Amino acid sequence: MPAAPVVPPSMQAICFTEPGGPEVLHLEALQVPQPGRGEVLVRVMAAGVNRPDLMQRKGLYPPPPGACPRLGLEVAGEVVACGLPQEGTPMPALGSRVCALTNGGGYAQYCLVPAGQCLPWPTGFSAEQAAALPETYFTVWSNLFMPTLPAKGARVLVHGGASGIGTTAIQLVKAFGGQAFATAGTPEKCALCEELGATAINYRTEDFLTRIRELTHDQGVNIILDMIGGAYFNRNLKSLTMDGKLVIIALQGGAKAEQADLARIMTRRLTVTGSSLRPRDSANKARIAHELHEHVWPLLDKGSIKPLIHAVFPLARTDAAHAALEEGNHTGKIVLSVSAD
């Protein structure tokens, strides 16, 4: 039997004491946490950077009760310690390489993760590629493909098509037989969306509602995955076909919609829903992980779909990674490389 990995008593982790800009982030030496029941300790090799991290750093998105207060919602690395098993939840083996949706604390050399939120690295993936998966794939799958897969040929509009969420959604919609449309703000980002298989709409030069009506011959789309919120709400409703569904996952364009067309929701039998991933309990996240492992991981293993990585920063330059994400010029994911030294 191979020896258990050696775990040091302390680690480096990104912390901040007061809300603010990227400059408030700094490295601190902290004690390595010990896994509790149903948890594993992961030696982090890479961690994804996501907009909820930016919001939490600004003081706008407090972690849910019981969650780690430090930043970092997805990691890839090696399992180096396991807590007592929890009934019904398989524990990853010591030494196995996993990517995981965390409950916080991923910007560190070691991170505690509920065992049910771990998935194996897809075949041939680097640490950075594996770390780019959990947050976007959990989000897209739970909002577009659960509880049932969309019908073959479903028309899906993805706002922010060149983002980590957007590039993931486009690929999954195409992989499962849907027709993808995507909005993006530059010709380069539109070209990327087209390369991934979507019909792209430049929202800076075109009205997406007008274009959707043209492209679908006035039928509209079946589903919209929206991260803009209030600023797009009424145009989103008008872009949906009968029995269409609007899924709101972020509020970058505001939390309020003026003069919402409620009559349209009724007469067109529209569904408007929203969700946030982080506050879900571990059992819910484990169900998402199980479905991803069954339906999506084979596609990643074959190379049919893959994460797009815009840039990789060392852990000590997390401030620069946050600044890059805030600038909005990225395509795909921004990732931190984490050294155990």
C-alpha positions as CSV (number, residue, x, y, z in Angstrom):
1,M,0.0,0.0,0.0
2,P,1.5,3.4,-1.0
3,A,2.4,5.8,1.8
4,A,-0.1,8.5,2.6
5,P,1.0,11.9,1.2
6,V,2.8,14.1,3.6
7,V,0.8,17.2,4.6
8,P,2.6,20.2,6.1
9,P,1.2,22.0,9.1
10,S,0.8,25.4,7.3
11,M,0.0,26.7,3.9
12,Q,-0.2,29.9,1.9
13,A,-3.6,31.3,1.1
14,I,-5.1,34.4,-0.4
15,C,-6.9,36.6,2.2
16,F,-8.4,40.0,2.6
17,T,-9.4,41.9,5.7
18,E,-11.5,44.7,4.2
19,P,-13.6,44.9,1.1
20,G,-12.1,46.7,-1.8
21,G,-10.3,46.5,-5.1
22,P,-7.9,43.7,-6.2
23,E,-5.1,45.4,-4.2
24,V,-6.7,44.2,-0.9
25,L,-5.8,40.6,-1.7
26,H,-2.6,39.2,-0.1
27,L,-1.0,36.0,0.9
28,E,-1.1,34.8,4.4
29,A,0.4,31.7,6.2
30,L,-2.5,29.7,7.7
31,Q,-2.9,26.3,9.3
32,V,-3.8,23.5,6.9
33,P,-7.4,22.4,7.7
34,Q,-8.4,18.9,8.7
35,P,-11.1,17.1,6.8
36,G,-14.4,16.3,8.6
37,R,-16.9,13.7,7.9
38,G,-17.6,13.4,4.2
39,E,-14.8,15.8,3.3
40,V,-11.4,15.4,1.6
41,L,-8.3,17.6,1.7
42,V,-7.0,18.6,-1.7
43,R,-3.5,19.8,-2.4
44,V,-4.4,22.5,-4.8
45,M,-2.5,22.7,-8.1
46,A,-4.8,25.2,-9.8
47,A,-7.9,27.2,-9.0
48,G,-10.4,29.0,-11.1
49,V,-11.3,32.7,-10.8
50,N,-15.0,33.6,-11.0
51,R,-17.2,36.7,-10.8
52,P,-18.6,35.6,-7.4
53,D,-15.1,35.9,-6.1
54,L,-14.9,39.5,-7.3
55,M,-18.3,40.3,-5.7
56,Q,-17.3,38.7,-2.4
57,R,-14.0,40.7,-2.4
58,K,-16.1,43.9,-2.9
59,G,-18.3,43.0,0.1
60,L,-21.3,42.4,-2.2
61,Y,-21.6,38.6,-1.9
62,P,-21.2,37.2,1.6
63,P,-20.6,33.4,1.8
64,P,-23.5,31.3,3.0
65,P,-23.6,30.1,6.6
66,G,-21.1,27.4,7.3
67,A,-19.0,28.1,4.1
68,C,-15.3,28.9,4.2
69,P,-15.1,32.7,4.2
70,R,-12.0,32.8,1.9
71,L,-12.1,33.1,-1.9
72,G,-12.0,30.3,-4.4
73,L,-14.9,28.2,-5.6
74,E,-13.2,25.6,-7.8
75,V,-9.9,23.7,-7.7
76,A,-7.9,20.9,-9.2
77,G,-5.4,18.9,-7.3
78,E,-4.5,15.7,-5.4
79,V,-6.5,14.2,-2.6
80,V,-4.0,14.0,0.4
81,A,-6.4,13.3,3.3
82,C,-9.9,12.0,3.9
83,G,-12.3,12.4,6.7
84,L,-14.7,9.7,7.9
85,P,-16.9,8.5,5.1
86,Q,-20.5,9.8,4.9
87,E,-23.2,7.3,4.1
88,G,-24.1,7.3,0.4
89,T,-21.2,9.4,-0.7
90,P,-18.1,7.6,-2.2
91,M,-14.8,9.0,-1.1
92,P,-12.1,9.7,-3.7
93,A,-9.0,7.6,-3.1
94,L,-5.9,9.1,-1.5
95,G,-3.5,10.2,-4.2
96,S,-6.3,10.6,-6.8
97,R,-6.4,13.7,-8.9
98,V,-9.7,15.5,-8.8
99,C,-11.3,18.8,-9.8
100,A,-13.9,20.0,-7.4
101,L,-16.5,22.6,-6.7
102,T,-15.5,24.0,-3.3
103,N,-17.5,25.8,-0.6
104,G,-14.8,28.5,-0.5
105,G,-11.1,28.6,0.2
106,G,-9.8,27.4,-3.2
107,Y,-7.2,30.2,-3.4
108,A,-4.8,28.3,-1.3
109,Q,-2.3,25.5,-1.3
110,Y,-4.7,23.2,0.4
111,C,-8.5,23.2,0.4
112,L,-11.3,21.2,2.1
113,V,-14.0,19.9,-0.3
114,P,-17.1,17.8,0.2
115,A,-16.4,14.4,-1.4
116,G,-19.6,14.5,-3.5
117,Q,-18.4,17.7,-5.2
118,C,-15.3,16.0,-6.6
119,L,-14.9,14.7,-10.1
120,P,-11.9,13.0,-11.8
121,W,-9.6,14.9,-14.1
122,P,-10.6,14.2,-17.7
123,T,-8.2,12.3,-19.8
124,G,-5.1,14.3,-20.8
125,F,-6.1,17.5,-18.9
126,S,-3.6,19.8,-17.2
127,A,-4.3,21.1,-13.7
128,E,-5.3,24.5,-15.2
129,Q,-7.8,22.8,-17.6
130,A,-9.3,20.7,-14.8
131,A,-9.6,23.7,-12.5
132,A,-11.5,25.6,-15.2
133,L,-14.4,23.0,-15.2
134,P,-16.4,22.9,-12.0
135,E,-18.0,26.3,-11.5
136,T,-19.0,26.8,-15.2
137,Y,-20.1,23.2,-15.8
138,F,-22.1,22.8,-12.6
139,T,-23.8,26.1,-13.4
140,V,-24.6,25.4,-17.0
141,W,-25.7,21.8,-16.5
142,S,-27.9,22.6,-13.5
143,N,-29.6,25.5,-15.3
144,L,-30.0,24.2,-18.8
145,F,-30.0,20.4,-18.5
146,M,-31.7,19.6,-15.2
147,P,-34.2,18.2,-14.4
148,T,-34.6,17.1,-18.1
149,L,-32.5,17.6,-21.2
150,P,-33.8,20.1,-23.7
151,A,-35.5,18.6,-26.8
152,K,-33.3,17.9,-29.8
153,G,-33.1,21.0,-31.9
154,A,-34.0,23.4,-29.0
155,R,-32.9,26.9,-29.8
156,V,-30.8,28.4,-26.9
157,L,-29.7,32.0,-26.6
158,V,-26.6,32.5,-24.4
159,H,-25.7,36.0,-23.2
160,G,-22.0,36.6,-22.6
161,G,-21.1,33.9,-25.1
162,A,-17.3,34.4,-24.9
163,S,-17.2,34.1,-21.1
164,G,-16.4,31.0,-19.2
165,I,-20.1,30.3,-18.7
166,G,-20.9,31.2,-22.3
167,T,-18.2,29.1,-24.0
168,T,-19.3,26.1,-21.8
169,A,-22.9,26.6,-22.6
170,I,-22.4,26.9,-26.3
171,Q,-20.4,23.7,-26.4
172,L,-22.9,21.7,-24.3
173,V,-25.9,22.9,-26.3
174,K,-24.3,21.8,-29.5
175,A,-23.1,18.5,-28.0
176,F,-26.6,17.6,-27.0
177,G,-28.3,18.5,-30.3
178,G,-29.4,22.1,-29.7
179,Q,-29.0,25.2,-31.8
180,A,-27.0,27.9,-30.0
181,F,-27.1,31.6,-30.4
182,A,-24.8,33.9,-28.4
183,T,-24.3,37.6,-27.7
184,A,-20.8,39.1,-27.4
185,G,-19.3,42.6,-27.5
186,T,-16.5,42.5,-30.0
187,P,-15.9,41.0,-33.5
188,E,-13.2,38.8,-31.9
189,K,-15.5,37.4,-29.3
190,C,-18.2,36.9,-31.8
191,A,-15.8,35.0,-34.0
192,L,-14.9,32.7,-31.0
193,C,-18.6,32.0,-30.4
194,E,-19.0,31.1,-34.1
195,E,-16.0,28.8,-33.9
196,L,-17.6,27.0,-31.0
197,G,-20.8,26.5,-33.0
198,A,-23.1,29.4,-32.1
199,T,-24.7,32.0,-34.3
200,A,-23.1,35.2,-32.8
201,I,-24.8,38.6,-32.3
202,N,-22.6,41.7,-31.5
203,Y,-24.7,43.4,-28.9
204,R,-22.8,46.7,-29.4
205,T,-23.7,47.0,-33.0
206,E,-27.0,45.0,-33.3
207,D,-30.1,44.7,-31.2
208,F,-30.2,41.0,-30.1
209,L,-34.0,40.9,-30.1
210,T,-34.2,42.1,-33.8
211,R,-31.5,39.6,-34.8
212,I,-33.1,36.7,-32.9
213,R,-36.4,37.4,-34.7
214,E,-34.6,37.5,-38.0
215,L,-32.6,34.4,-37.4
216,T,-35.5,32.3,-36.2
217,H,-38.1,33.6,-38.7
218,D,-40.0,35.2,-35.9
219,Q,-40.3,32.0,-33.9
220,G,-37.9,33.0,-31.1
221,V,-35.7,30.8,-28.9
222,N,-36.8,28.1,-26.5
223,I,-34.4,28.9,-23.7
224,I,-32.3,31.9,-22.7
225,L,-29.3,31.7,-20.3
226,D,-29.0,35.2,-19.0
227,M,-26.3,36.8,-16.8
228,I,-27.4,40.4,-17.5
229,G,-30.7,40.7,-15.6
230,G,-32.8,43.8,-15.5
231,A,-31.4,45.6,-18.6
232,Y,-32.3,42.7,-20.8
233,F,-35.5,41.4,-19.1
234,N,-38.2,42.7,-21.5
235,R,-36.2,42.0,-24.6
236,N,-35.5,38.5,-23.3
237,L,-39.2,37.9,-22.9
238,K,-39.9,39.1,-26.5
239,S,-37.1,36.8,-27.7
240,L,-38.8,33.6,-26.4
241,T,-41.1,31.3,-28.3
242,M,-44.4,30.0,-26.9
243,D,-43.6,28.0,-23.7
244,G,-40.1,29.4,-23.6
245,K,-37.9,29.6,-20.6
246,L,-35.7,32.5,-19.3
247,V,-33.0,31.4,-16.8
248,I,-31.3,34.3,-14.9
249,I,-28.0,33.4,-13.3
250,A,-26.4,36.8,-12.7
251,L,-27.3,40.5,-12.6
252,Q,-24.5,42.3,-14.3
253,G,-27.1,44.7,-15.9
254,G,-29.1,45.4,-12.7
255,A,-31.4,43.6,-10.4
256,K,-34.6,45.4,-11.3
257,A,-36.6,45.5,-14.6
258,E,-38.7,48.5,-15.3
259,Q,-42.2,48.0,-16.7
260,A,-41.9,44.2,-16.9
261,D,-44.3,42.7,-19.4
262,L,-46.2,40.3,-17.1
263,A,-49.0,39.9,-19.7
264,R,-46.5,38.4,-22.1
265,I,-45.4,35.8,-19.5
266,M,-49.0,34.7,-19.1
267,T,-50.2,34.7,-22.7
268,R,-47.0,33.1,-24.1
269,R,-46.9,30.6,-21.1
270,L,-43.3,31.6,-20.4
271,T,-41.2,30.4,-17.4
272,V,-38.9,32.8,-15.7
273,T,-36.5,31.3,-13.2
274,G,-33.2,32.0,-11.6
275,S,-30.6,30.3,-9.4
276,S,-27.4,30.7,-7.6
277,L,-25.0,27.8,-7.3
278,R,-23.1,28.6,-4.1
279,P,-25.9,28.5,-1.5
280,R,-27.1,25.0,-2.7
281,D,-26.4,22.3,-0.1
282,S,-23.8,19.6,-0.7
283,A,-26.4,16.9,-1.5
284,N,-27.8,19.1,-4.4
285,K,-24.3,19.8,-5.7
286,A,-23.4,16.1,-5.5
287,R,-26.5,15.3,-7.7
288,I,-25.2,17.8,-10.2
289,A,-21.7,16.2,-10.1
290,H,-23.2,12.8,-10.6
291,E,-25.0,13.9,-13.7
292,L,-22.0,15.6,-15.1
293,H,-19.9,12.5,-14.5
294,E,-22.5,10.4,-16.4
295,H,-23.3,12.7,-19.3
296,V,-20.5,15.3,-19.8
297,W,-17.3,13.7,-18.6
298,P,-17.2,11.1,-21.4
299,L,-17.3,14.1,-23.9
300,L,-14.4,15.7,-22.0
301,D,-12.4,12.5,-22.0
302,K,-12.9,12.1,-25.8
303,G,-11.9,15.8,-26.4
304,S,-15.3,16.6,-27.9
305,I,-15.6,19.6,-25.7
306,K,-13.0,21.4,-23.6
307,P,-12.6,24.5,-21.4
308,L,-11.2,27.6,-23.0
309,I,-8.5,29.3,-20.8
310,H,-7.7,33.0,-21.4
311,A,-4.8,33.4,-18.9
312,V,-3.0,31.7,-16.0
313,F,-1.6,33.7,-13.1
314,P,0.5,32.5,-10.1
315,L,-1.3,32.5,-6.8
316,A,0.8,35.4,-5.6
317,R,-0.7,37.5,-8.5
318,T,-4.3,36.9,-7.7
319,D,-4.8,40.6,-7.6
320,A,-3.8,40.8,-11.3
321,A,-6.1,37.9,-12.1
322,H,-9.0,39.7,-10.5
323,A,-8.1,42.9,-12.4
324,A,-8.1,41.0,-15.7
325,L,-11.5,39.5,-15.0
326,E,-12.9,42.9,-14.1
327,E,-11.6,44.4,-17.3
328,G,-13.9,42.1,-19.3
329,N,-11.5,41.6,-22.2
330,H,-11.1,37.9,-21.5
331,T,-12.5,34.9,-23.5
332,G,-13.0,31.8,-21.5
333,K,-11.6,31.3,-18.0
334,I,-8.9,32.9,-15.9
335,V,-7.0,30.4,-13.7
336,L,-4.5,30.5,-10.8
337,S,-1.5,28.2,-10.8
338,V,-0.8,27.0,-7.3
339,S,2.6,25.7,-6.1
340,A,3.0,23.6,-3.0
341,D,6.4,25.2,-2.2
